[in-house]
Amino acid sequence: MSAGAELIADGNIHVYGMMRGRALAGAGGDRDAQIFCTHLAAELVSIAGEYWLSDNIPAEFYGKAARLRLGESALAIQPLN
């Protein structure tokens, strides 16, 4: 996914490779949507309207495989093995 690209889905997003640009999962309000990628370098990630800009992505996950989901009130991230 190239820098400047925008990927929008009502459900989950899977990116097998470099994820740059913007990824918006759960665009229709699905709070159970998730984002999976093998190389996280996004400008923006969003699930059901809750979002992080690249500055909000924890440094230890930048460039790594990750799974993003919506916690109780904010985005949550964990390694993808």
C-alpha positions as CSV (number, residue, x, y, z in Angstrom):
1,M,0.0,0.0,0.0
2,S,1.7,3.2,-1.2
3,A,2.2,6.5,0.7
4,G,-0.8,8.7,0.1
5,A,-3.1,5.8,-0.7
6,E,-6.4,5.3,1.2
7,L,-7.9,1.9,2.0
8,I,-11.5,2.0,3.4
9,A,-13.5,-1.0,4.4
10,D,-16.7,-1.7,6.3
11,G,-15.0,-4.7,7.9
12,N,-11.4,-5.9,8.5
13,I,-8.3,-4.8,6.5
14,H,-5.5,-7.2,5.8
15,V,-2.3,-5.8,4.2
16,Y,0.4,-8.4,3.4
17,G,3.3,-6.2,2.8
18,M,4.2,-2.5,3.6
19,M,1.2,-0.5,4.8
20,R,1.8,3.2,4.2
21,G,-1.0,5.7,3.5
22,R,-4.3,5.6,5.4
23,A,-6.2,2.5,6.5
24,L,-9.8,2.9,7.7
25,A,-11.5,-0.3,8.9
26,G,-15.1,-0.4,10.2
27,A,-16.0,2.6,8.1
28,G,-19.7,1.8,8.6
29,G,-19.3,1.8,12.4
30,D,-18.3,-1.8,12.9
31,R,-16.4,-1.6,16.3
32,D,-15.3,-5.3,15.9
33,A,-13.3,-4.5,12.7
34,Q,-9.6,-5.0,12.9
35,I,-6.5,-4.1,10.9
36,F,-3.8,-6.7,10.2
37,C,-0.5,-5.9,8.5
38,T,3.0,-7.3,8.1
39,H,4.8,-4.0,8.0
40,L,3.1,-1.0,9.8
41,A,4.2,2.4,8.4
42,A,0.8,4.1,8.0
43,E,0.1,7.8,7.9
44,L,-3.2,7.1,9.7
45,V,-5.1,4.0,11.0
46,S,-8.7,4.2,12.0
47,I,-11.3,1.7,13.3
48,A,-15.0,2.9,13.5
49,G,-13.9,6.5,13.6
50,E,-11.3,6.1,16.4
51,Y,-7.9,6.9,14.8
52,W,-4.2,7.3,15.3
53,L,-1.9,9.4,13.2
54,S,1.6,8.1,12.5
55,D,2.9,10.0,15.6
56,N,0.5,8.0,17.8
57,I,1.6,4.6,16.7
58,P,3.9,3.2,19.4
59,A,7.5,3.2,18.2
60,E,8.1,-0.4,19.0
61,F,5.4,-1.4,16.4
62,Y,6.5,0.9,13.6
63,G,7.8,-1.2,10.7
64,K,6.6,-4.5,12.4
65,A,3.8,-6.9,11.9
66,A,0.8,-5.8,13.9
67,R,-2.9,-6.3,14.7
68,L,-5.0,-3.2,15.6
69,R,-8.4,-3.4,17.2
70,L,-10.7,-1.1,19.1
71,G,-10.5,-1.5,22.8
72,E,-13.2,-0.1,25.2
73,S,-12.6,3.5,24.1
74,A,-9.4,3.7,22.1
75,L,-7.3,1.8,19.6
76,A,-5.2,-1.1,20.9
77,I,-2.2,-2.7,19.1
78,Q,-0.4,-6.0,19.5
79,P,2.3,-7.9,17.6
80,L,1.2,-10.2,14.8
81,N,3.0,-13.5,14.9
